[in-house]
Amino acid sequence: MHTTPTSSMFLHGLVGALGLVVAAVGCNSRATASDPLNEPRPEQKSREFESCASTPNCAPELACFDQVCRRTARSVVGDYYAALGARAFSRGDADSAVAAYTEALSRYDADKVPLPPEVDCAYGAALAQNKARKEQTELAARVLHRCVLSVPVGATLRQRALSDLASLADAGLEPSTLAKNAPADLYLTRAPVVAKGSASVNVTAAPMPTGRSFATVLETLNSDNTKSALMNCWSSYSTATKRDALTIEVGAKARYIEPEYIEDPARFVIALDGAPGVGASAEVAADACVRTALDAAAKRVTGVKETFTTKFVVKFQ
């Protein structure tokens, strides 16, 4: 077939155009993970505390850390107080933990940075430790419910918050309040449950030290905060054993600490003797729990001016 120059030029142009189309299709099929064509659509991006492979998988204002999307807008000082609260909580000092987390919330508010859920959840966990104070327990339920609502299903924070909420059942928590998608007006609307034999706990010393400053030690050991921690030990023990009384004795000594520098004040510190027992029995668990509560209380004592050697006697009855 004879082709004219014009038709030949047309055919060459058509072939060239088809080649460009094929090349373009080939490029799209080889797009990299950073190519916008392969990035998740906005509605597919992971929310806070959901899993991720890299930061592009996360919603705006979030970054991927340890395969979990987390917010990057932070208050450094707020996070410092949250870390301080976490340290106090790990020592069993719930009051100091609550105070530190309260400072963290205030700092986030002052810096006009949205409060991260993990700080709020930790605040609720600390509040839930002192069930002897109804006002604080009510606040704990509210904060923990807020935590449950702010993190996705399956997140570790959500599971911990639900566990802490379950610990408020004996304090009168009404479960139906948690079904709402917003904080309720009141949470502790049921009558508190009083376990048999859990009417009181008292801490004494044997032998009783004669120093005048020991009164401050007994005052701290019998404070509301210490008794609340001890009653948590009793609750677990009485539930496991169905017994109505328990006495635990823990050796303790106060010793003088030489100041490291001349300008440092002299001081006395209280240390417990021995260590928790080993085993899975209810008695061993109760002893370890009581030791933790007494040790936290001993660290809060101020004003000791004499050395002593005695046993702290904790009686539940």
C-alpha positions as MATLAB code, in Angstrom:
seq = 'MHTTPTSSMFLHGLVGALGLVVAAVGCNSRATASDPLNEPRPEQKSREFESCASTPNCAPELACFDQVCRRTARSVVGDYYAALGARAFSRGDADSAVAAYTEALSRYDADKVPLPPEVDCAYGAALAQNKARKEQTELAARVLHRCVLSVPVGATLRQRALSDLASLADAGLEPSTLAKNAPADLYLTRAPVVAKGSASVNVTAAPMPTGRSFATVLETLNSDNTKSALMNCWSSYSTATKRDALTIEVGAKARYIEPEYIEDPARFVIALDGAPGVGASAEVAADACVRTALDAAAKRVTGVKETFTTKFVVKFQ';
ca = [
       0.000    0.000    0.000;
       1.302    3.372   -0.897;
       1.371    5.972    1.864;
       1.715    9.604    1.401;
       4.205   11.630    3.496;
       1.298   13.175    5.350;
      -0.233    9.835    6.397;
       3.215    8.506    7.389;
       3.762   11.450    9.681;
       0.312   10.887   11.205;
       1.085    7.211   11.934;
       4.416    8.064   13.555;
       2.732   10.657   15.760;
       0.032    8.211   16.802;
       2.604    5.562   17.768;
       4.554    8.134   19.762;
       1.439    9.232   21.639;
       0.535    5.642   22.479;
       4.074    5.120   23.765;
       3.698    8.056   26.148;
       0.420    6.647   27.472;
       2.009    3.226   28.078;
       4.997    4.851   29.799;
       2.689    6.873   32.045;
       0.751    3.782   33.050;
       4.028    2.012   33.800;
       5.166    4.879   36.063;
       1.918    4.798   38.068;
       2.258    1.055   38.663;
       5.711    1.616   40.124;
       4.691    4.458   42.475;
       6.564    4.453   45.788;
       5.108    4.495   49.307;
       5.714    8.234   49.484;
       3.756    8.853   46.286;
       0.458   10.666   47.034;
      -1.277    8.069   44.870;
      -0.396    5.372   47.437;
      -1.018    7.392   50.593;
      -4.164    6.539   52.591;
      -7.152    8.777   51.976;
      -7.985   11.132   54.894;
     -10.806    8.879   56.071;
      -8.425    5.887   56.070;
      -5.696    7.453   58.196;
      -5.137    6.111   61.713;
      -6.417    8.103   64.658;
      -4.557    8.731   67.905;
      -3.405    5.458   69.555;
      -4.257    3.426   66.461;
      -1.538    1.437   64.675;
       0.664    2.789   61.893;
       3.645    1.825   59.763;
       4.898    5.371   59.230;
       3.786    8.936   59.898;
       1.915    9.308   56.551;
      -0.463    6.619   57.855;
      -1.519    8.918   60.734;
      -4.152   11.637   60.744;
      -2.991   15.301   60.722;
      -1.157   16.541   63.833;
      -0.071   12.969   64.642;
       3.208   11.127   64.125;
       4.019    7.410   64.150;
       6.030    6.323   67.207;
       6.599    2.610   67.926;
       3.884    1.794   65.363;
       1.275    3.880   67.195;
      -0.038    7.301   66.129;
       0.590    9.937   68.792;
       0.161   13.696   68.934;
       3.198   15.946   68.650;
       1.721   19.092   70.228;
       2.996   18.875   73.817;
       3.637   21.015   76.872;
       7.128   20.138   78.051;
       6.499   21.375   81.590;
       3.129   19.614   81.623;
       4.843   16.370   80.616;
       7.431   16.930   83.348;
       4.722   17.070   86.007;
       3.091   13.992   84.461;
       6.420   12.147   84.763;
       6.650   13.320   88.382;
       3.166   11.932   88.972;
       4.114    8.599   87.400;
       7.126    8.289   89.729;
       5.013    9.037   92.792;
       2.354    6.563   91.654;
       4.970    3.815   91.226;
       6.026    4.388   94.861;
       2.448    4.013   96.078;
       2.199    7.708   96.982;
      -1.237    8.459   95.522;
      -1.562   11.921   97.098;
       1.689   13.167   95.567;
       0.749   11.590   92.239;
      -2.621   13.377   92.217;
      -0.933   16.685   93.077;
       1.617   16.263   90.263;
      -0.998   15.318   87.665;
      -3.127   18.292   88.754;
      -0.128   20.524   88.017;
       0.267   18.822   84.630;
      -3.361   19.570   83.715;
      -2.978   23.184   84.843;
       0.174   23.639   82.786;
      -1.406   22.193   79.637;
      -4.325   24.558   80.141;
      -2.015   27.548   80.667;
       0.009   26.668   77.553;
      -3.252   26.316   75.577;
      -2.224   22.849   74.399;
      -4.937   20.142   74.262;
      -4.467   17.636   77.078;
      -3.127   14.267   75.817;
      -5.384   11.345   76.796;
      -2.523    9.410   78.396;
      -1.988   12.202   80.960;
      -5.701   12.371   81.742;
      -5.929    8.568   82.061;
      -2.987    8.460   84.476;
      -4.604   11.243   86.511;
      -7.777    9.170   86.813;
      -5.815    6.083   87.896;
      -4.122    8.079   90.673;
      -7.434    9.544   91.841;
      -8.948    6.053   92.028;
      -6.396    4.919   94.609;
      -7.953    6.815   97.514;
     -11.440    5.412   97.912;
     -11.769    6.812  101.434;
     -12.527   10.245   99.968;
     -15.835   10.151   98.113;
     -15.301   13.502   96.373;
     -11.981   12.301   94.964;
     -13.451    8.932   93.979;
     -16.300   10.700   92.158;
     -13.747   12.754   90.253;
     -11.791    9.565   89.491;
     -14.866    8.007   87.870;
     -15.433   11.109   85.741;
     -11.810   11.332   84.580;
     -11.595    7.600   83.853;
     -14.852    7.723   81.860;
     -13.392   10.655   79.929;
     -10.333    8.482   79.257;
     -12.473    5.614   77.928;
     -14.262    7.996   75.573;
     -11.060    9.565   74.241;
      -9.121    6.466   73.169;
     -10.064    3.815   70.587;
     -11.346    0.337   71.417;
      -8.450   -2.070   71.897;
      -6.025    0.562   73.182;
      -4.140   -0.409   76.341;
      -5.108    2.894   77.974;
      -8.791    2.067   77.525;
      -8.404   -1.365   79.098;
      -6.548    0.081   82.089;
      -9.168    2.774   82.566;
     -11.949    0.170   82.549;
     -10.025   -1.877   85.119;
      -9.652    1.198   87.344;
     -13.368    1.920   86.940;
     -14.141   -1.657   87.995;
     -12.159   -1.042   91.181;
     -14.715    1.666   92.054;
     -17.617   -0.818   92.099;
     -17.478   -1.204   95.887;
     -17.417    2.577   96.227;
     -20.868    2.751   94.614;
     -20.151    3.222   90.902;
     -23.302    2.933   88.751;
     -22.198    1.077   85.555;
     -25.001    2.487   83.387;
     -23.417    5.953   83.577;
     -20.559    4.642   81.430;
     -22.919    3.948   78.507;
     -23.230    7.657   77.786;
     -21.021    9.325   75.195;
     -20.382   12.259   77.515;
     -19.446   12.626   81.205;
     -22.352   12.042   83.597;
     -23.425   14.341   86.436;
     -22.829   11.681   89.104;
     -21.247    8.251   89.046;
     -21.323    7.016   92.662;
     -25.071    6.649   93.044;
     -25.135    3.137   94.502;
     -24.626    2.290   98.182;
     -20.951    1.480   98.936;
     -20.159   -2.165   99.619;
     -18.561   -2.797  103.011;
     -16.707   -6.100  103.138;
     -17.099   -8.245  106.231;
     -14.387   -7.528  108.773;
     -13.116   -4.437  106.959;
     -14.500   -1.920  109.451;
     -11.148   -0.633  110.628;
      -7.391   -0.740  110.351;
      -5.018    0.545  112.980;
      -1.231    0.898  113.005;
       0.711    0.797  116.290;
       4.310    0.050  117.274;
       5.811   -2.664  119.487;
       7.800   -1.767  121.437;
       6.606    1.808  121.466;
       9.581    4.191  120.956;
       9.957    6.730  123.768;
      11.144    9.643  121.634;
       8.749   12.578  121.587;
       8.870   12.892  117.809;
       7.532    9.362  117.252;
       4.020   10.772  117.548;
       4.471   12.282  114.082;
       5.309    8.819  112.740;
       2.118    7.287  114.143;
       0.096   10.213  112.837;
       1.329    9.588  109.291;
       0.886    5.807  109.554;
      -2.729    6.325  110.605;
      -3.536    9.100  108.130;
      -6.442    8.755  105.727;
      -4.078    8.299  102.786;
      -2.155    5.452  104.441;
      -5.305    3.746  105.712;
      -6.864    3.910  102.264;
      -3.833    2.123  100.786;
      -3.909   -0.449  103.592;
      -7.628   -1.074  103.112;
      -6.947   -1.914   99.464;
      -4.578   -4.619  100.767;
      -7.283   -5.871  103.125;
      -9.949   -5.917  100.422;
      -7.878   -8.251   98.245;
      -6.941  -10.468  101.200;
     -10.452  -10.779  102.647;
     -11.929  -11.518   99.221;
      -9.415  -14.310   98.659;
      -9.566  -15.866  102.146;
     -13.028  -14.884  103.490;
     -11.345  -14.175  106.849;
     -12.416  -11.336  109.120;
      -9.117  -10.360  110.790;
      -5.435  -10.023  109.956;
      -2.321   -8.755  111.759;
       0.939   -7.983  109.971;
       4.156   -6.885  111.701;
       6.971   -5.154  109.838;
      10.281   -4.213  111.456;
      11.348   -0.584  111.120;
      14.337    1.547  112.079;
      15.007    5.274  112.105;
      18.631    6.259  111.597;
      20.557    9.490  111.409;
      21.947   10.585  108.034;
      25.063   12.733  108.082;
      24.714   15.804  105.841;
      26.863   15.603  102.726;
      27.535   19.334  102.770;
      27.771   21.781  105.655;
      24.740   23.721  104.474;
      22.593   20.568  104.285;
      20.322   19.891  107.279;
      20.776   16.772  109.384;
      17.942   14.304  109.017;
      16.559   10.976  110.118;
      15.174    8.389  107.713;
      12.885    5.431  108.380;
      13.602    2.118  106.673;
      11.667   -1.145  106.828;
      13.438   -4.388  107.703;
      13.562   -7.397  105.431;
      11.777   -7.853  102.141;
       8.402   -9.170  100.951;
       8.018  -12.933  101.006;
       8.054  -15.077   97.890;
       4.987  -16.997   96.794;
       1.484  -16.656   95.428;
      -0.472  -17.059   98.667;
      -2.930  -14.415   99.878;
      -0.788  -13.907  103.012;
       2.354  -13.186  100.998;
       0.456  -10.798   98.725;
      -1.053   -8.982  101.731;
       2.364   -8.650  103.390;
       3.889   -7.194  100.211;
       0.967   -4.792   99.798;
       1.175   -3.619  103.434;
       4.941   -3.123  103.135;
       4.452   -0.943  100.065;
       1.872    1.217  101.870;
       4.023    1.549  105.007;
       7.152    2.348  103.010;
       5.333    5.128  101.121;
       4.039    6.501  104.437;
       7.493    6.346  106.043;
       8.937    8.424  103.210;
       6.336   11.129  103.909;
       7.182   11.415  107.615;
       8.894   14.652  108.649;
      10.055   15.872  112.038;
      11.710   12.679  113.343;
      14.459   13.682  115.795;
      15.502   10.383  117.384;
      16.633    6.972  116.263;
      14.435    3.982  117.055;
      14.022    0.282  116.387;
      10.525   -1.194  116.514;
       7.882   -3.119  114.636;
       4.922   -1.488  112.912;
       1.884   -3.567  113.809;
      -0.983   -3.355  111.313;
      -4.296   -4.778  112.545;
      -7.354   -5.287  110.361;
     -10.535   -6.184  112.227;
];
